[in-house]
Every structure is written in structure tokens, then in C-alpha cells.
Amino acid sequence: MTVRTGILVDTTLCTGCERCVEACKQENNLGTDLPRRWKRSIDDLSSTRFTTIIRREGNRFIRQFCRHCEEPACVSACIVGALQKTAEGPVIYDSSKCIGCRYCLVSCPFGIPRYDWERPTPYVRKCIMCHPRVLDGRTPACVEACPEKATIFGSRDEIIREAHRRIEENPERYIQTVVGETEAGGSSVVYISDIPLGFLSYNPRPGNQALPALTWSALSKVPPLIVGTGGLMTVIYWVIERRMKLSAAASHTQASKGEKNNE
């Protein structure tokens, strides 16, 4: 039986060294972050940075990367199956299927996927939790590189038990919540922290409902909308074309009458 894996992030142990960022870059051949016109220092997620460190007041360092939701909205929103939730836990991406619609970017409640604008043919880019390594029974590169063990890897059940154990044994150190255990249907990446982590999602309180049901309620309207819009445009084209033909015929008739009168 396939074991569902996950990552526990303990923000109280993170020192912001960014070794996880560098390990991710090397593993995925992401190269150097390119400065943007409006931002010379790159410290957020991008097509060359699948994981990053968010710095908060009081020397708090919060690692941000794909949450690998149990019921991912991005997978539900992808109309061509380029994104898939694997049995092992990671949400992976197949660029050969992607049509660049970017529905996944809009649907993700955590704002994770990025678009690779630097390439002539852009693709969606995001963490896949080192899925090839996971299949080989290895630890994701970011976890392996962390010197403080601020992130640990294991089965999802194990890391959630470990998260609750740490909170119970050190109640004064942590907020009494395992972030990601149930939010938005749960995720393969969970956090324990001493500060609120609502800033990691668009909605500070996303609720426990899995989002694909909400995504589908919107996406189910896309096909009829496309058909309806196509039909409307066809009618408009027909009306305009007919008026142009009638106008041309009337002009021709008027010109013919003028020629006869001149004779």
C-alpha cells in the first residue's frame, strides 16, 4: 500500500539560512534569481524559486512553498490534467499537457504556482516535493538540507502526530494549532508556529472545506459560457455581415440609377 507522505515545518526552529532554497534550486536546476524591474532583491516565490523564506518581525522566519493539498484546487481547476495529486502526496506538474490557461494560479488559496515569463513558451512552475526522490524512498532535497531540522519528512500521519506531540509537550512555545491538518481539506505540508500564519493564504481563515467543490461550481460554467459566447459572436457577425452586404447592394443600386440619369 502506498504511504501518503508529508512535511512538517516548525517555524520556531527556522533561522532563515535559506539552505532549503539553495538545495531546491540545485535539485530542480532553477538557476539564479533574475532581478525584476520593480524589485531588485528576489525573496518571493518565482519560476526560479520554488521555496522561499518570509521574514517577519521578531526574527521570525517562515518557509513558504507548495502545500500539496489533499484535495488540490489547482488540480480541480486544470482542464487538461497537467496537474495531478499523486498517491504519495506531492502535487506534480506535466508541462507537455499544459495549455497555459493559468486557472491553477487563480484557484490556489495559497498563491503558490508561478508563471515562467522568462521563456518564449511560458510554463507553470511550482514545488513538486521532489517527487522522483520520494518515489526512490529518499527525502526531499529541502528537508535533507535543513541544518536545524526545522522541516522533517515522513508519512502524513506520523508528522501530524509529531506536530501534536510538540504542541502538547511545549504549550507555551506554540499556538495550539497544526496548520494544514484540516484547513481547505488538509494538506501534505503542515506547520506549527508561535505566530499566526494567516498571511500564508489569501483568506486568513480558509475553513476546513475542500476547495475543488467550489472550484467546480465556477469551472462547470465555463463550457456553456464558451458555447454561448461563440453563438452570440456568430449572430453578431452574421448581422454585421448582412448589413454590410445590404449597404453595398444599396450603394450599387444608387450608383446604377445615377449612371442611367446621366445618360
Contacts in CASP RR format, 6 or more apart in sequence:
PFRMAT RR
TARGET T0000
AUTHOR 0000-0000-0000
METHOD contacts of the structure
MODEL  1
MTVRTGILVDTTLCTGCERCVEACKQENNLGTDLPRRWKRSIDDLSSTRF
TTIIRREGNRFIRQFCRHCEEPACVSACIVGALQKTAEGPVIYDSSKCIG
CRYCLVSCPFGIPRYDWERPTPYVRKCIMCHPRVLDGRTPACVEACPEKA
TIFGSRDEIIREAHRRIEENPERYIQTVVGETEAGGSSVVYISDIPLGFL
SYNPRPGNQALPALTWSALSKVPPLIVGTGGLMTVIYWVIERRMKLSAAA
SHTQASKGEKNNE
2 87 0 8 1.000
2 88 0 8 1.000
3 88 0 8 1.000
3 155 0 8 1.000
4 87 0 8 1.000
4 88 0 8 1.000
4 89 0 8 1.000
4 155 0 8 1.000
4 156 0 8 1.000
4 157 0 8 1.000
4 188 0 8 1.000
5 88 0 8 1.000
5 89 0 8 1.000
5 90 0 8 1.000
5 129 0 8 1.000
5 134 0 8 1.000
5 153 0 8 1.000
5 154 0 8 1.000
5 155 0 8 1.000
5 156 0 8 1.000
5 188 0 8 1.000
6 68 0 8 1.000
6 89 0 8 1.000
6 129 0 8 1.000
6 153 0 8 1.000
6 154 0 8 1.000
6 155 0 8 1.000
6 156 0 8 1.000
6 159 0 8 1.000
6 188 0 8 1.000
6 189 0 8 1.000
6 190 0 8 1.000
7 129 0 8 1.000
7 140 0 8 1.000
7 143 0 8 1.000
7 151 0 8 1.000
7 152 0 8 1.000
7 153 0 8 1.000
7 154 0 8 1.000
7 159 0 8 1.000
7 188 0 8 1.000
7 189 0 8 1.000
7 190 0 8 1.000
8 151 0 8 1.000
8 152 0 8 1.000
8 153 0 8 1.000
8 159 0 8 1.000
8 160 0 8 1.000
8 162 0 8 1.000
8 163 0 8 1.000
8 190 0 8 1.000
8 191 0 8 1.000
8 192 0 8 1.000
9 63 0 8 1.000
9 150 0 8 1.000
9 151 0 8 1.000
9 189 0 8 1.000
9 190 0 8 1.000
9 191 0 8 1.000
9 192 0 8 1.000
10 149 0 8 1.000
10 150 0 8 1.000
10 151 0 8 1.000
10 152 0 8 1.000
10 166 0 8 1.000
10 191 0 8 1.000
10 192 0 8 1.000
10 193 0 8 1.000
11 60 0 8 1.000
11 61 0 8 1.000
11 62 0 8 1.000
11 63 0 8 1.000
11 150 0 8 1.000
11 191 0 8 1.000
11 192 0 8 1.000
11 193 0 8 1.000
11 194 0 8 1.000
11 195 0 8 1.000
11 197 0 8 1.000
12 173 0 8 1.000
12 174 0 8 1.000
12 192 0 8 1.000
12 193 0 8 1.000
12 194 0 8 1.000
13 148 0 8 1.000
13 149 0 8 1.000
13 150 0 8 1.000
14 53 0 8 1.000
14 61 0 8 1.000
14 62 0 8 1.000
14 63 0 8 1.000
14 148 0 8 1.000
14 150 0 8 1.000
15 61 0 8 1.000
15 148 0 8 1.000
15 150 0 8 1.000
16 53 0 8 1.000
16 55 0 8 1.000
16 61 0 8 1.000
17 147 0 8 1.000
17 148 0 8 1.000
18 53 0 8 1.000
19 145 0 8 1.000
19 146 0 8 1.000
19 147 0 8 1.000
20 51 0 8 1.000
20 53 0 8 1.000
20 63 0 8 1.000
20 142 0 8 1.000
20 143 0 8 1.000
20 145 0 8 1.000
20 146 0 8 1.000
20 151 0 8 1.000
21 49 0 8 1.000
21 51 0 8 1.000
21 52 0 8 1.000
21 53 0 8 1.000
21 142 0 8 1.000
22 145 0 8 1.000
23 141 0 8 1.000
23 142 0 8 1.000
23 144 0 8 1.000
23 145 0 8 1.000
24 30 0 8 1.000
24 49 0 8 1.000
24 50 0 8 1.000
24 51 0 8 1.000
24 65 0 8 1.000
24 127 0 8 1.000
24 141 0 8 1.000
24 142 0 8 1.000
25 31 0 8 1.000
25 48 0 8 1.000
25 49 0 8 1.000
26 141 0 8 1.000
27 130 0 8 1.000
27 133 0 8 1.000
27 141 0 8 1.000
28 50 0 8 1.000
30 47 0 8 1.000
30 48 0 8 1.000
30 49 0 8 1.000
30 50 0 8 1.000
31 48 0 8 1.000
32 48 0 8 1.000
33 42 0 8 1.000
33 46 0 8 1.000
33 48 0 8 1.000
33 49 0 8 1.000
34 42 0 8 1.000
34 48 0 8 1.000
34 118 0 8 1.000
35 41 0 8 1.000
35 42 0 8 1.000
36 42 0 8 1.000
42 48 0 8 1.000
42 49 0 8 1.000
43 52 0 8 1.000
43 53 0 8 1.000
43 55 0 8 1.000
44 52 0 8 1.000
45 51 0 8 1.000
45 52 0 8 1.000
45 64 0 8 1.000
45 65 0 8 1.000
45 111 0 8 1.000
45 112 0 8 1.000
45 114 0 8 1.000
45 126 0 8 1.000
46 114 0 8 1.000
46 125 0 8 1.000
47 114 0 8 1.000
47 115 0 8 1.000
47 116 0 8 1.000
47 117 0 8 1.000
47 118 0 8 1.000
47 125 0 8 1.000
48 118 0 8 1.000
50 65 0 8 1.000
50 66 0 8 1.000
50 125 0 8 1.000
50 126 0 8 1.000
50 127 0 8 1.000
51 63 0 8 1.000
51 64 0 8 1.000
51 65 0 8 1.000
51 127 0 8 1.000
51 142 0 8 1.000
52 63 0 8 1.000
52 64 0 8 1.000
52 65 0 8 1.000
53 61 0 8 1.000
53 62 0 8 1.000
53 63 0 8 1.000
53 64 0 8 1.000
54 61 0 8 1.000
54 62 0 8 1.000
54 63 0 8 1.000
54 64 0 8 1.000
54 199 0 8 1.000
54 200 0 8 1.000
55 61 0 8 1.000
56 62 0 8 1.000
56 195 0 8 1.000
60 194 0 8 1.000
60 195 0 8 1.000
62 193 0 8 1.000
62 195 0 8 1.000
62 197 0 8 1.000
62 200 0 8 1.000
63 150 0 8 1.000
63 151 0 8 1.000
64 200 0 8 1.000
65 112 0 8 1.000
65 127 0 8 1.000
65 142 0 8 1.000
65 189 0 8 1.000
66 91 0 8 1.000
66 110 0 8 1.000
66 112 0 8 1.000
66 113 0 8 1.000
66 126 0 8 1.000
66 127 0 8 1.000
66 128 0 8 1.000
66 129 0 8 1.000
66 189 0 8 1.000
67 110 0 8 1.000
67 112 0 8 1.000
67 180 0 8 1.000
67 187 0 8 1.000
67 188 0 8 1.000
67 189 0 8 1.000
68 85 0 8 1.000
68 89 0 8 1.000
68 90 0 8 1.000
68 91 0 8 1.000
68 127 0 8 1.000
68 129 0 8 1.000
68 187 0 8 1.000
68 188 0 8 1.000
68 189 0 8 1.000
69 85 0 8 1.000
69 91 0 8 1.000
69 184 0 8 1.000
69 185 0 8 1.000
69 186 0 8 1.000
69 187 0 8 1.000
69 188 0 8 1.000
69 210 0 8 1.000
69 211 0 8 1.000
70 85 0 8 1.000
70 185 0 8 1.000
70 186 0 8 1.000
70 187 0 8 1.000
70 188 0 8 1.000
70 210 0 8 1.000
71 85 0 8 1.000
71 184 0 8 1.000
71 185 0 8 1.000
71 186 0 8 1.000
71 210 0 8 1.000
71 211 0 8 1.000
71 212 0 8 1.000
72 83 0 8 1.000
72 85 0 8 1.000
72 91 0 8 1.000
72 212 0 8 1.000
73 107 0 8 1.000
73 108 0 8 1.000
73 109 0 8 1.000
73 184 0 8 1.000
73 211 0 8 1.000
73 212 0 8 1.000
73 214 0 8 1.000
73 215 0 8 1.000
74 83 0 8 1.000
74 91 0 8 1.000
74 103 0 8 1.000
74 104 0 8 1.000
74 107 0 8 1.000
74 108 0 8 1.000
74 112 0 8 1.000
74 113 0 8 1.000
75 81 0 8 1.000
75 83 0 8 1.000
75 84 0 8 1.000
75 85 0 8 1.000
75 91 0 8 1.000
75 104 0 8 1.000
75 212 0 8 1.000
76 107 0 8 1.000
76 211 0 8 1.000
76 212 0 8 1.000
76 215 0 8 1.000
76 216 0 8 1.000
76 219 0 8 1.000
77 103 0 8 1.000
77 104 0 8 1.000
77 106 0 8 1.000
77 107 0 8 1.000
77 215 0 8 1.000
77 219 0 8 1.000
78 103 0 8 1.000
78 104 0 8 1.000
79 99 0 8 1.000
79 101 0 8 1.000
79 103 0 8 1.000
79 219 0 8 1.000
79 222 0 8 1.000
80 97 0 8 1.000
80 98 0 8 1.000
80 99 0 8 1.000
80 101 0 8 1.000
81 94 0 8 1.000
81 97 0 8 1.000
82 93 0 8 1.000
82 94 0 8 1.000
82 95 0 8 1.000
82 97 0 8 1.000
82 98 0 8 1.000
82 99 0 8 1.000
82 124 0 8 1.000
83 91 0 8 1.000
83 92 0 8 1.000
83 93 0 8 1.000
83 94 0 8 1.000
83 104 0 8 1.000
83 124 0 8 1.000
84 91 0 8 1.000
84 92 0 8 1.000
84 94 0 8 1.000
85 91 0 8 1.000
86 92 0 8 1.000
86 131 0 8 1.000
88 131 0 8 1.000
88 134 0 8 1.000
88 135 0 8 1.000
89 129 0 8 1.000
89 134 0 8 1.000
89 156 0 8 1.000
89 188 0 8 1.000
90 128 0 8 1.000
90 129 0 8 1.000
90 130 0 8 1.000
90 131 0 8 1.000
90 134 0 8 1.000
90 188 0 8 1.000
91 126 0 8 1.000
91 128 0 8 1.000
91 129 0 8 1.000
92 128 0 8 1.000
92 131 0 8 1.000
93 124 0 8 1.000
93 125 0 8 1.000
93 126 0 8 1.000
93 128 0 8 1.000
95 123 0 8 1.000
95 124 0 8 1.000
98 123 0 8 1.000
98 124 0 8 1.000
100 122 0 8 1.000
100 123 0 8 1.000
100 124 0 8 1.000
102 115 0 8 1.000
102 124 0 8 1.000
103 219 0 8 1.000
104 113 0 8 1.000
104 124 0 8 1.000
105 111 0 8 1.000
105 113 0 8 1.000
105 114 0 8 1.000
105 115 0 8 1.000
105 124 0 8 1.000
107 211 0 8 1.000
107 215 0 8 1.000
109 184 0 8 1.000
109 201 0 8 1.000
109 202 0 8 1.000
109 203 0 8 1.000
109 206 0 8 1.000
109 211 0 8 1.000
110 200 0 8 1.000
110 201 0 8 1.000
110 202 0 8 1.000
111 201 0 8 1.000
111 202 0 8 1.000
112 126 0 8 1.000
112 127 0 8 1.000
113 124 0 8 1.000
113 125 0 8 1.000
113 126 0 8 1.000
114 124 0 8 1.000
114 125 0 8 1.000
114 126 0 8 1.000
115 122 0 8 1.000
115 123 0 8 1.000
115 124 0 8 1.000
115 125 0 8 1.000
116 122 0 8 1.000
116 123 0 8 1.000
116 124 0 8 1.000
116 125 0 8 1.000
129 140 0 8 1.000
129 188 0 8 1.000
129 189 0 8 1.000
130 138 0 8 1.000
130 139 0 8 1.000
130 140 0 8 1.000
130 141 0 8 1.000
130 142 0 8 1.000
133 139 0 8 1.000
133 140 0 8 1.000
133 141 0 8 1.000
134 140 0 8 1.000
138 144 0 8 1.000
139 153 0 8 1.000
140 153 0 8 1.000
142 151 0 8 1.000
143 151 0 8 1.000
143 152 0 8 1.000
143 153 0 8 1.000
152 159 0 8 1.000
152 162 0 8 1.000
153 159 0 8 1.000
156 188 0 8 1.000
159 190 0 8 1.000
160 178 0 8 1.000
160 181 0 8 1.000
160 190 0 8 1.000
163 178 0 8 1.000
163 181 0 8 1.000
163 190 0 8 1.000
163 192 0 8 1.000
164 178 0 8 1.000
166 173 0 8 1.000
166 174 0 8 1.000
166 192 0 8 1.000
167 174 0 8 1.000
167 176 0 8 1.000
167 178 0 8 1.000
167 192 0 8 1.000
173 194 0 8 1.000
174 192 0 8 1.000
174 193 0 8 1.000
174 194 0 8 1.000
175 192 0 8 1.000
175 193 0 8 1.000
175 194 0 8 1.000
175 195 0 8 1.000
175 196 0 8 1.000
177 192 0 8 1.000
178 190 0 8 1.000
178 191 0 8 1.000
178 192 0 8 1.000
179 190 0 8 1.000
179 191 0 8 1.000
179 192 0 8 1.000
179 193 0 8 1.000
179 197 0 8 1.000
179 200 0 8 1.000
180 186 0 8 1.000
180 187 0 8 1.000
180 189 0 8 1.000
180 190 0 8 1.000
180 191 0 8 1.000
181 190 0 8 1.000
182 207 0 8 1.000
182 208 0 8 1.000
183 201 0 8 1.000
183 206 0 8 1.000
183 207 0 8 1.000
183 208 0 8 1.000
184 201 0 8 1.000
184 206 0 8 1.000
184 207 0 8 1.000
184 208 0 8 1.000
184 209 0 8 1.000
184 210 0 8 1.000
184 211 0 8 1.000
185 208 0 8 1.000
185 209 0 8 1.000
185 210 0 8 1.000
185 211 0 8 1.000
186 208 0 8 1.000
186 210 0 8 1.000
191 197 0 8 1.000
191 200 0 8 1.000
196 204 0 8 1.000
198 204 0 8 1.000
198 205 0 8 1.000
END
